[in-house]
Amino acid sequence: MTTDAHDRPVPAAELRGQRVLDLLDQAIGGQSPLVRKNVARARQRNPEATPAQVIRNLERMYVSALTGTGAAIGGTAAAPGIGTGVALALSAGEALSSLELTALFALSIAEVHGVPIDMIERRRTIVLGIMLGGTGSTTITAVAERTGQHWGRHVVTKVPVETLRQINKILGRNFVTKYGTKQGIIVLGRVAPFGIGAAIGGGANAALAALTVRAARRAFGPPPTSWPA
C-alpha cells in the first residue's frame, strides 16, 4: 500500500488496477495509423475483396498472431537453461502485446465499418466494449440510454463525449476485474514445465481471440456491402 498526492492510502489492488488501465491506454494510444496499415495489408491479399472478406482476413490474422504469442512464451518454460523465471518475465511483457493486438483488431474492424476512431474516448469504448463481450455491450447501451443491436455502429458514434467518459469509467472497472483474473490464470498456465505451458498458453490465447472475434461481430453487425467512395 502507498499514498497518493493527498496522503490518502492507496490500496494495492487499486494500484494494480491502475497499472492494467495504464497498459490499456498505452495499447490504444497511437493506433490510428497502425489501423489503416492493418486494413490495407488485409486488402492487399485480395485487392478485389469485399468488406466482409477483409474482415475475415483481419479475424484470421488476429487469432493467428495472438495464439502464436501465447504458445511461444509458454514454450520457454520447457527450454533448457531458461525455465519458469524467464517465462514469467516474458508473460508480463506479453500482457501489453496482447492488449495491443486486440486494440488493433477491434479498431480495424471499426475502420472497415466506417466508424471514426479519431477520438481517444471513442477508441476506449470500442476496445473495452469488445474485450468485455456481453457485459460491455450491456453497460454501453444502459449508460447511453439507447437500445438496439450493434452498439459499435449505432451508439459509439452518436453519444456525447461526456457520456463516453461515463461509459469508459464503468467499463474500466469491469475490465480490471475480468482481464486481471483471466490474464493471471493464463500466465500461470504458460509457465507449466515440460512443454505443457506452450499448449496452455497457445490454447488460452486462441480461446480469448475467438471470444473477441465473436464480440466484434455482435458489436458491429453485418459488414458493409461495399467500400465508401
Legacy VTK file of the C-alpha trace (Angstrom):
# vtk DataFile Version 3.0
C-alpha trace
ASCII
DATASET POLYDATA
POINTS 229 float
0.000 0.000 0.000
1.262 3.502 -0.820
-0.103 7.061 -0.648
-1.341 9.465 -3.299
-0.733 13.198 -3.671
-3.175 13.929 -0.820
-1.558 11.378 1.528
-4.521 9.063 1.195
-3.514 5.401 1.485
-3.942 3.722 -1.889
-4.825 0.001 -1.670
-2.522 -2.373 -3.525
-5.472 -3.708 -5.568
-6.235 -0.179 -6.753
-2.615 0.302 -7.815
-2.642 -2.975 -9.744
-5.911 -1.966 -11.386
-4.474 1.382 -12.445
-1.436 -0.359 -13.949
-3.763 -2.528 -16.041
-5.624 0.569 -17.247
-2.310 2.307 -17.996
-1.334 -0.677 -20.155
-4.660 -0.432 -21.945
-4.220 3.293 -22.632
-0.708 2.607 -23.887
-2.094 -0.044 -26.240
-4.873 2.221 -27.521
-2.951 5.494 -27.682
-1.255 5.534 -31.072
-3.300 3.016 -33.013
-4.880 5.201 -35.728
-2.064 4.968 -38.338
-1.483 1.294 -37.498
-5.167 0.547 -38.024
-5.122 1.934 -41.548
-1.974 -0.042 -42.346
-3.549 -3.186 -40.913
-6.671 -2.805 -43.052
-4.547 -2.007 -46.105
-2.476 -5.149 -45.516
-5.627 -7.263 -45.286
-6.905 -5.747 -48.542
-3.596 -6.300 -50.327
-4.107 -10.046 -50.114
-7.026 -9.595 -52.495
-7.447 -6.093 -53.965
-10.959 -7.014 -55.094
-12.016 -8.229 -51.653
-15.302 -7.031 -50.218
-15.506 -5.574 -46.686
-16.813 -8.949 -45.483
-13.772 -10.749 -46.939
-11.383 -8.198 -45.428
-12.988 -8.634 -42.011
-12.477 -12.397 -42.289
-8.807 -11.763 -43.129
-8.465 -9.461 -40.119
-10.034 -12.104 -37.889
-7.671 -14.811 -39.113
-4.636 -12.547 -38.740
-5.634 -11.631 -35.176
-6.344 -15.176 -33.993
-3.102 -16.426 -35.534
-0.991 -13.635 -34.013
-2.447 -13.935 -30.515
-2.251 -17.734 -30.492
1.350 -17.695 -31.673
2.359 -15.202 -28.984
0.882 -17.316 -26.192
2.432 -20.553 -27.446
5.889 -19.023 -27.907
6.020 -17.714 -24.342
4.601 -20.923 -22.896
7.328 -22.899 -24.640
10.149 -21.001 -22.929
9.397 -22.718 -19.611
10.448 -26.035 -21.142
13.623 -24.747 -22.807
16.859 -25.984 -21.179
18.545 -23.301 -19.096
15.607 -20.864 -19.277
12.680 -22.097 -17.214
9.953 -20.526 -15.162
11.551 -17.235 -14.104
12.178 -16.073 -17.658
8.755 -17.296 -18.772
7.106 -15.186 -16.057
9.081 -12.129 -17.104
8.137 -12.646 -20.741
4.481 -13.138 -19.833
4.450 -9.785 -18.072
5.653 -8.108 -21.256
3.246 -10.142 -23.368
0.290 -8.663 -21.479
0.956 -5.395 -23.299
1.461 -7.027 -26.697
-1.810 -8.959 -26.378
-3.632 -5.746 -25.484
-2.046 -4.008 -28.467
-3.061 -6.837 -30.796
-6.629 -6.782 -29.503
-6.889 -2.987 -29.700
-5.537 -3.094 -33.259
-8.037 -5.783 -34.243
-11.064 -4.065 -32.671
-10.244 -0.671 -34.172
-9.500 -2.230 -37.573
-12.970 -3.762 -37.609
-14.400 -0.345 -36.701
-12.454 1.195 -39.587
-13.906 -1.262 -42.100
-17.392 -0.449 -40.796
-16.725 3.257 -41.273
-16.785 4.091 -37.550
-14.481 7.084 -36.847
-11.701 6.298 -34.373
-10.045 9.708 -34.178
-11.262 10.379 -30.612
-9.467 8.611 -27.737
-12.661 8.156 -25.710
-14.345 6.503 -28.681
-11.387 4.177 -29.123
-11.543 3.252 -25.441
-15.245 2.445 -25.661
-14.786 0.271 -28.730
-11.834 -1.707 -27.330
-13.203 -2.099 -23.805
-16.699 -2.965 -25.034
-15.411 -5.700 -27.316
-12.987 -7.155 -24.774
-15.757 -7.338 -22.154
-18.233 -9.006 -24.515
-21.808 -9.156 -23.250
-21.015 -7.185 -20.090
-19.544 -4.406 -22.193
-22.485 -4.130 -24.586
-24.973 -4.112 -21.691
-23.103 -1.313 -19.933
-22.754 0.778 -23.088
-26.419 0.629 -24.056
-27.574 1.193 -20.451
-25.446 4.288 -19.785
-26.088 5.691 -23.272
-29.816 5.051 -22.735
-30.108 3.534 -26.188
-31.454 0.175 -27.237
-30.943 -1.974 -30.285
-28.269 -4.181 -31.774
-24.766 -3.375 -32.893
-23.682 -0.728 -30.405
-20.366 -0.344 -32.218
-22.099 1.349 -35.143
-25.190 2.898 -33.619
-24.110 4.042 -30.151
-20.430 4.941 -30.088
-20.689 7.432 -32.963
-23.788 9.215 -31.669
-23.429 9.804 -27.925
-21.661 12.886 -26.485
-18.072 12.719 -25.264
-19.171 13.156 -21.652
-21.382 10.083 -21.964
-18.474 8.122 -23.428
-16.377 9.114 -20.410
-19.062 7.818 -18.054
-19.246 4.570 -20.028
-15.474 4.149 -20.042
-15.216 4.688 -16.287
-17.561 1.757 -15.656
-16.017 -0.383 -18.387
-12.558 0.300 -16.940
-13.524 -1.084 -13.534
-15.081 -4.163 -15.134
-12.040 -4.605 -17.350
-9.629 -4.594 -14.403
-11.650 -7.299 -12.665
-12.163 -9.529 -15.692
-8.870 -9.049 -17.526
-6.700 -9.233 -14.408
-8.226 -12.559 -13.363
-8.039 -14.143 -16.805
-4.535 -12.922 -17.526
-3.283 -14.201 -14.160
-4.638 -17.681 -14.845
-3.147 -17.722 -18.331
0.283 -16.558 -17.122
0.406 -19.329 -14.508
-0.618 -21.854 -17.144
2.107 -20.729 -19.524
4.920 -21.420 -17.070
3.959 -25.077 -16.614
7.062 -27.200 -17.376
7.792 -29.902 -19.946
6.162 -28.091 -22.863
2.693 -28.158 -21.316
2.865 -24.379 -20.978
3.046 -23.925 -24.731
-0.193 -25.816 -25.212
-1.917 -23.963 -22.384
-0.605 -20.562 -23.485
-1.498 -21.001 -27.137
-4.844 -22.627 -26.389
-5.875 -19.989 -23.852
-4.941 -17.150 -26.191
-6.809 -18.841 -29.042
-9.908 -19.099 -26.845
-9.688 -15.439 -25.859
-9.176 -14.443 -29.501
-12.258 -16.416 -30.557
-14.339 -14.673 -27.883
-13.068 -11.295 -29.059
-13.933 -12.086 -32.685
-17.488 -13.047 -31.715
-17.867 -9.921 -29.590
-16.738 -7.740 -32.511
-19.264 -9.374 -34.827
-22.046 -8.661 -32.331
-20.823 -5.094 -31.772
-20.778 -4.054 -35.425
-23.206 -6.440 -37.107
-23.140 -7.343 -40.817
-20.233 -5.869 -42.811
-20.878 -3.061 -45.314
-21.788 -4.300 -48.771
-19.223 -2.044 -50.449
-16.340 0.288 -49.732
-17.004 4.037 -49.407
-16.134 6.063 -52.476
LINES 1 230
229 0 1 2 3 4 5 6 7 8 9 10 11 12 13 14 15 16 17 18 19 20 21 22 23 24 25 26 27 28 29 30 31 32 33 34 35 36 37 38 39 40 41 42 43 44 45 46 47 48 49 50 51 52 53 54 55 56 57 58 59 60 61 62 63 64 65 66 67 68 69 70 71 72 73 74 75 76 77 78 79 80 81 82 83 84 85 86 87 88 89 90 91 92 93 94 95 96 97 98 99 100 101 102 103 104 105 106 107 108 109 110 111 112 113 114 115 116 117 118 119 120 121 122 123 124 125 126 127 128 129 130 131 132 133 134 135 136 137 138 139 140 141 142 143 144 145 146 147 148 149 150 151 152 153 154 155 156 157 158 159 160 161 162 163 164 165 166 167 168 169 170 171 172 173 174 175 176 177 178 179 180 181 182 183 184 185 186 187 188 189 190 191 192 193 194 195 196 197 198 199 200 201 202 203 204 205 206 207 208 209 210 211 212 213 214 215 216 217 218 219 220 221 222 223 224 225 226 227 228
